[in-house]
Amino acid sequence: MQKTREQLQTIYDLLFERFGPQHWWPGQTCFEIIVGAILTQNTNWTNVEKAIVNLQQAGCLEPDKIHEIESAELEKLIRPAGYFRLKTKRLKNFMQWLFDNYGGDLDVLDQIETRRLREELLRVSGIGPETADSILLYAFGRPVFVVDAYTARVAVRHELIEPDIDYEQLQYLFEANLEPDVARFNEFHALLVCVGKDFCKPKPKCAGCPLEALPHTIPCEYD
C-alpha cells in the first residue's frame, strides 16, 4: 500500500511539473458542468464548448429551460457535440429524473450523501460511472476520483494494476491510496488526461513522456 501511494505521488509530481495546473472543469455554474459532463461523452471538449455556447445564446442553460424545450430544438443547439440525438435523450433523461424527484432543484442534490447520489445518477439512462463521477467531483465538489481510458493506460503500463481491471477497481486504486481531497482528485484526473492524450495513447509515445523514466511495460490496448 505504501509503495503504491509513493508511486502515485511520484506520477502526480512528474505530471504537474510538466503540465502545470489544468483549471478543470470548465464551467461557470453547477448546471453548466453537469451539461458539459453529459455532452463530452465520445467527443472532444472543443465541440462541447460550441454546444454550450449555443445553449447560452439561446437562453437555455438552465434546468427548467432544458426540461421544457422540445427535443428537436435541443438537438439543433447541441449538434456540435456530436451524437446529438442520443445526447438529447440523455439530457432529457437527467432532467426528467431531476424534476420528478427533486422539483428541478440542484440545491437539493447538494444535500444528498455522496454514495446515494451516485447510485441515483447511475440509474439515469445514459449516465455511466465516468459521467456520474465527473458530476459528483466537478459539479458538487465530492471527493470521488474520476477514471477513464487514459487513467487505465497509465496505471496498467506503469504496473500499478493488472490489465483486466474494471472501472470500480481502477477507481479504488486511487481512492484507497490518496487522501480524499477534491482539489487533488480534480488536478490528478486532469493531468492523467493530458499525458494520456499526448503520450500514453493506444500506440504509446514514450520518448519525451514525463513518466518515461518510471518502470513501465508497453503492451496495453485498454480503451
Backbone torsions as a table, in degrees:
resi	resn	phi	psi	omega
1	MET	NA	-46.4	-179.8
2	GLN	-62.3	-40.2	179.6
3	LYS	-61.9	-43.2	179.8
4	THR	-63.5	-41.3	178.1
5	ARG	-60.2	-42.6	179.9
6	GLU	-66.3	-39.0	178.3
7	GLN	-63.3	-44.9	179.7
8	LEU	-64.0	-40.2	178.7
9	GLN	-63.8	-40.7	178.1
10	THR	-62.8	-44.2	178.9
11	ILE	-60.8	-46.4	179.2
12	TYR	-58.8	-48.6	-176.8
13	ASP	-61.2	-43.5	-179.5
14	LEU	-65.5	-41.1	180.0
15	LEU	-68.8	-41.3	-179.4
16	PHE	-66.5	-38.6	178.2
17	GLU	-61.6	-38.3	-177.7
18	ARG	-79.2	-49.0	-170.2
19	PHE	-97.1	-23.9	-177.8
20	GLY	74.1	-178.9	-178.6
21	PRO	-65.2	141.5	-173.8
22	GLN	-101.5	-15.1	176.5
23	HIS	57.1	44.1	176.2
24	TRP	-86.1	156.8	-2.9
25	TRP	-99.2	138.1	177.3
26	PRO	-59.6	129.1	179.5
27	GLY	155.5	136.7	-176.0
28	GLN	-91.4	-20.3	-178.5
29	THR	-133.9	162.8	176.7
30	CYS	-57.1	-43.8	-177.0
31	PHE	-68.0	-38.9	178.3
32	GLU	-61.4	-38.9	178.1
33	ILE	-65.4	-40.8	179.0
34	ILE	-62.8	-47.0	178.5
35	VAL	-60.2	-43.8	179.1
36	GLY	-62.1	-38.6	179.9
37	ALA	-64.2	-34.9	178.3
38	ILE	-76.5	-40.4	-177.5
39	LEU	-72.7	-25.8	-174.6
40	THR	-77.1	-5.2	177.3
41	GLN	-60.2	125.5	175.5
42	ASN	59.9	33.0	174.6
43	THR	-155.7	172.9	178.7
44	ASN	-96.6	162.3	-172.1
45	TRP	-67.0	-29.3	178.8
46	THR	-57.6	-41.9	179.0
47	ASN	-69.6	-36.7	177.9
48	VAL	-63.4	-42.0	179.7
49	GLU	-57.7	-39.0	179.1
50	LYS	-63.8	-41.4	178.6
51	ALA	-66.6	-40.5	178.6
52	ILE	-61.4	-43.4	178.3
53	VAL	-60.5	-42.5	177.9
54	ASN	-58.8	-43.6	179.7
55	LEU	-65.5	-40.4	178.6
56	GLN	-63.4	-46.8	-177.6
57	GLN	-65.7	-28.6	178.3
58	ALA	-85.7	-1.2	-179.4
59	GLY	69.3	29.7	-173.5
60	CYS	-109.9	5.0	-175.0
61	LEU	-87.7	54.5	176.3
62	GLU	-140.9	147.6	-176.7
63	PRO	-52.9	-47.1	-176.2
64	ASP	-67.4	-31.7	-179.6
65	LYS	-68.6	-46.2	179.8
66	ILE	-70.3	-30.3	177.7
67	HIS	-66.1	-36.8	-174.0
68	GLU	-90.9	-26.6	-173.6
69	ILE	-63.9	144.5	176.4
70	GLU	-65.4	143.6	-177.4
71	SER	-58.6	-39.0	-178.6
72	ALA	-62.1	-38.7	178.8
73	GLU	-71.4	-39.2	177.9
74	LEU	-63.9	-38.7	177.7
75	GLU	-57.6	-41.8	179.6
76	LYS	-63.4	-41.6	-176.0
77	LEU	-69.2	-37.5	-175.7
78	ILE	-99.0	8.6	-177.8
79	ARG	-50.5	-39.9	-179.2
80	PRO	-58.7	-23.2	-177.9
81	ALA	-77.7	-5.7	179.6
82	GLY	76.9	159.3	-178.7
83	TYR	45.8	42.5	-168.6
84	PHE	-63.7	-32.1	178.3
85	ARG	-69.8	-44.2	179.2
86	LEU	-64.2	-43.0	-178.0
87	LYS	-71.8	-29.9	172.7
88	THR	-61.6	-44.6	178.2
89	LYS	-60.7	-41.2	-178.4
90	ARG	-68.2	-40.8	175.3
91	LEU	-62.7	-43.3	179.5
92	LYS	-65.1	-38.0	177.4
93	ASN	-62.0	-43.8	178.9
94	PHE	-62.9	-44.9	-178.6
95	MET	-64.5	-39.3	178.9
96	GLN	-61.2	-44.2	178.0
97	TRP	-62.4	-44.9	-177.5
98	LEU	-63.2	-42.7	-177.4
99	PHE	-79.4	-36.4	179.5
100	ASP	-66.5	-35.4	-173.0
101	ASN	-103.3	-27.5	-172.9
102	TYR	-135.1	18.9	176.2
103	GLY	60.6	21.8	179.8
104	GLY	75.6	12.2	-174.5
105	ASP	-97.5	107.1	179.4
106	LEU	-67.2	-26.4	178.8
107	ASP	-62.2	-31.0	177.6
108	VAL	-66.6	-39.5	179.0
109	LEU	-61.0	-34.8	-178.0
110	ASP	-64.4	-15.9	-178.5
111	GLN	-96.0	-5.1	-176.5
112	ILE	-85.8	139.3	178.5
113	GLU	-58.4	143.7	-169.6
114	THR	-57.9	-48.2	-176.6
115	ARG	-63.6	-42.2	179.3
116	ARG	-64.7	-43.0	-179.8
117	LEU	-63.6	-39.5	177.7
118	ARG	-61.8	-44.5	179.5
119	GLU	-61.4	-40.4	179.2
120	GLU	-67.5	-42.6	178.7
121	LEU	-60.6	-40.1	-178.7
122	LEU	-68.4	-17.4	177.2
123	ARG	-84.9	-7.7	176.7
124	VAL	-80.7	123.4	-177.9
125	SER	-58.4	125.7	178.7
126	GLY	99.6	-7.1	177.2
127	ILE	-107.9	110.0	178.6
128	GLY	-96.9	-176.3	-176.2
129	PRO	-56.7	-44.6	-177.7
130	GLU	-64.5	-42.9	178.8
131	THR	-66.8	-44.2	179.1
132	ALA	-60.2	-44.6	-178.2
133	ASP	-70.4	-32.4	174.9
134	SER	-63.8	-41.1	177.4
135	ILE	-63.2	-44.6	-178.5
136	LEU	-64.2	-46.5	-177.0
137	LEU	-72.3	-52.5	-169.7
138	TYR	-87.1	-33.6	-179.5
139	ALA	-87.8	-37.6	-174.2
140	PHE	-112.7	0.8	175.3
141	GLY	63.4	37.4	177.9
142	ARG	-94.1	143.7	-179.1
143	PRO	-77.0	71.7	179.6
144	VAL	-119.6	127.0	-177.3
145	PHE	-86.0	124.8	179.4
146	VAL	-88.6	128.7	177.1
147	VAL	-121.4	157.3	-178.8
148	ASP	-153.6	-169.9	-178.1
149	ALA	-62.7	-35.2	177.7
150	TYR	-62.3	-46.1	179.4
151	THR	-58.9	-43.6	-178.0
152	ALA	-63.8	-44.1	-179.9
153	ARG	-59.1	-47.1	-179.2
154	VAL	-62.8	-45.8	-177.0
155	ALA	-65.0	-40.5	-179.4
156	VAL	-72.9	-47.1	-176.3
157	ARG	-67.3	-26.6	177.4
158	HIS	-100.2	19.2	166.7
159	GLU	61.6	35.2	175.1
160	LEU	-88.0	-22.9	-175.5
161	ILE	-157.3	158.2	-178.9
162	GLU	-74.4	154.2	-177.2
163	PRO	-62.1	-31.8	-173.3
164	ASP	-89.4	49.1	-178.9
165	ILE	-96.5	159.3	174.6
166	ASP	-108.7	179.4	-175.4
167	TYR	-58.1	-47.5	-175.3
168	GLU	-64.4	-39.2	179.3
169	GLN	-65.6	-41.0	179.2
170	LEU	-65.8	-42.4	177.9
171	GLN	-62.4	-41.0	-179.9
172	TYR	-61.8	-36.5	178.6
173	LEU	-52.6	-44.9	-177.7
174	PHE	-80.0	-44.1	-175.9
175	GLU	-68.5	-30.3	-178.9
176	ALA	-78.9	-17.4	-174.3
177	ASN	-116.6	2.1	177.7
178	LEU	-125.7	148.8	173.8
179	GLU	-64.8	142.4	-178.1
180	PRO	-72.7	74.5	-175.5
181	ASP	-112.0	118.4	-175.6
182	VAL	-60.1	-46.9	-177.9
183	ALA	-63.2	-41.7	179.9
184	ARG	-68.3	-42.6	177.2
185	PHE	-60.4	-42.2	179.0
186	ASN	-58.4	-53.6	-176.0
187	GLU	-65.9	-42.2	-177.2
188	PHE	-62.3	-46.4	179.3
189	HIS	-59.8	-45.1	-179.5
190	ALA	-62.2	-40.2	179.7
191	LEU	-67.4	-37.4	177.3
192	LEU	-65.6	-35.5	175.2
193	VAL	-64.3	-41.5	179.1
194	CYS	-58.7	-51.6	-177.2
195	VAL	-69.5	-31.1	178.1
196	GLY	-68.0	-39.7	-179.6
197	LYS	-73.8	-37.4	-173.5
198	ASP	-91.2	-31.0	-173.2
199	PHE	-130.8	-52.3	-173.2
200	CYS	-86.0	61.6	-179.4
201	LYS	-82.8	172.5	174.9
202	PRO	-51.1	-40.6	169.3
203	LYS	-103.8	101.8	-168.5
204	PRO	-65.9	148.2	173.5
205	LYS	-116.3	86.4	-171.8
206	CYS	-78.3	-31.3	-178.7
207	ALA	-63.8	121.8	179.6
208	GLY	87.8	-5.4	177.9
209	CYS	-65.7	139.2	178.6
210	PRO	-62.8	-16.8	179.1
211	LEU	-103.0	11.3	-173.4
212	GLU	-56.8	-37.6	-175.0
213	ALA	-77.9	-11.9	-179.8
214	LEU	-78.3	153.5	175.1
215	PRO	-56.7	134.5	179.5
216	HIS	-156.0	157.8	175.2
217	THR	-127.3	137.4	-169.6
218	ILE	-81.7	-43.6	-172.2
219	PRO	-58.4	112.9	177.5
220	CYS	-167.7	121.0	178.3
221	GLU	-119.8	36.6	-176.9
222	TYR	-72.0	114.7	175.3
223	ASP	-154.8	NA	NA
